[in-house]
């Protein structure tokens, strides 16, 4: 069983509700002489819901939640957390065996902190760039159970993947209303990555067990997934 990818649907629903909520507010702001094009102002905060294409140490089945606070009009700090849990079971039949059951499970978490710099802060569309640390960890477990007519085989693989690096991000934020915006972001990470894997095979009839372990590490420059998000300011 795979959990449904509800990220896009939930974001669209949230966007529709937010648009309805802020229509009246936007109309009142338009008649006020103090009204501006956006909320890029000192002291403003925002809750950001981002959609991403996959989870490569980056998201909750394709989603990321962040908090942003402006300490000047064109400078802000943003802290984000991503949590992902996926589970899949597959059953199949093959010649010589009763069935094969495959179970895959993956959990992951990522923390990101960015210092953001905004340009064109008085326009509806504002470009920004940011830099900051990113750390992440994921654990994946795959179990294959093959009960044959003469013997039962079990194969188990577990992988741990941890990384820490510096993220450089660029993006654009477009304000639908003064306190509601859409954003798109892309970036690259200079990352140190550590990986561990353990593979075990067990035969019940032959009392056979084989366990193989491996570890590796590397430094890599990797592209960040493209993110689209919705920001709500107060």
Secondary structure by P-SEA (a helix, b strand, c coil): cccccaaaaaaaaaaaaaaaaaaaaaaaaaaccccccccccccccbbbbbbccccccccccccccbbbbbcccccbbbbbbbbbbbbbbbbbccccccbbbbbbbbbbbbbbbbbccccccccccccccccccccbbbbbbbbbbbbcccbbbbbbbbbbbbbcbbbbbbbbbbbcccccccccccccccbbbbbbbbbbbbbccccbbbbbbbbbbbbbbccccbbbbccccc
